[in-house]
């Protein structure tokens, strides 16, 4: 029986190593696909981006576990290719899946202990879940459906207020699942909460309340927006009287008929940080991988809009979306790190046990008192140990999936455009005031009405 068991121990390790190779190949395929999507989107070739995303979905590069991410990427690509209704369908699907996966958090955490986070269904980061409602609100404004836009804008603030409670519940579930002694040295508590409001969400909600004849609600949202600026450490916006006066204007619907929106830069991307250490006084080897958000350094400092070569409007940097992403992400980091550390220790212990089994199996197969066989046993043990450590490194990888086509900053203001055709030019400028990029569109105002609200927007995803 020992000989029979031994025959299967080495093939079992080989199967594990082959599985690691397959996982690495799938991860590399995804990263290569993401790079192609990024390059196409950067060149403003949005139709091609949609085609690429469809192709990668058909080829299985975006797996079933990536459905949330796949829909987020398609939602942005389709909206900028001009298909607003299809964009909203992708956003709706993403939001439904995110809510559904949150309800499965217990099962997902158990699976994360056994494999790695990349093998789990991607449930979206909290900031991604928030910003999908920003774009849904803007989409509905493009469709002249202000009531639906208002619903989406209000969901932004609801999610910002509640994401910490969601993580506390997930943390409690994770702590109840974990029975390892390692966790005594770790924490399942969420990280510190530094921001709980979105100035952009309150800005959009104020405008929509004002334009739907709800002045009291618009005033309350406007006050919340000012508090949100403080929450983000941007008190200077409120203290500057000229800026404050322009921000007050959005409460008065008769003062404007157009919302100007410009997105610049890119959202932060996830990069892997690895820790590889031998465990003292043992044959165990610890390797862990953590995802870290890295910001993108945009050349854009501010945006100015020229209207008919007669009027210039400077847009407010209402929300630094990269800042929000990093602050929101840090709340979930302790859960991610604790899970990775526990998983790595358990895997190291399991790998050590597997090597012992291989060595004992080899000894059983080859034991006949021959010194050459003793050397063979030692060699098999060394190879098994090396293979085990390589397997640990390969199977432990950080989940680097993220909504890469998400912009990094939102610039907003309102303006009163005259009836007829208006030539609108967005000028994206650097810190020295030099124009880096321009984007021109024609916006037609059919007739002046106090409740009229046109939306014109631009993107420089640099």
Secondary structure as UniProt FT lines:
FT   HELIX           2..42
FT   TURN            43..44
FT   HELIX           46..58
FT   TURN            59..60
FT   HELIX           64..66
FT   HELIX           67..80
FT   TURN            81..82
FT   HELIX           84..102
FT   TURN            103..104
FT   HELIX           105..114
FT   HELIX           117..119
FT   HELIX           126..142
FT   TURN            143..144
FT   HELIX           146..177
FT   HELIX           181..185
FT   HELIX           199..211
FT   TURN            212..213
FT   HELIX           215..231
FT   TURN            232..233
FT   HELIX           235..239
FT   HELIX           241..248
FT   HELIX           249..251
FT   HELIX           253..255
FT   STRAND          258..264
FT   STRAND          269..278
FT   TURN            280..281
FT   STRAND          285..294
FT   STRAND          302..307
FT   TURN            308..310
FT   STRAND          311..314
FT   STRAND          316..320
FT   HELIX           321..366
FT   HELIX           371..395
FT   TURN            404..405
FT   STRAND          409..415
FT   STRAND          420..429
FT   TURN            431..432
FT   STRAND          435..445
FT   TURN            450..451
FT   STRAND          454..460
//
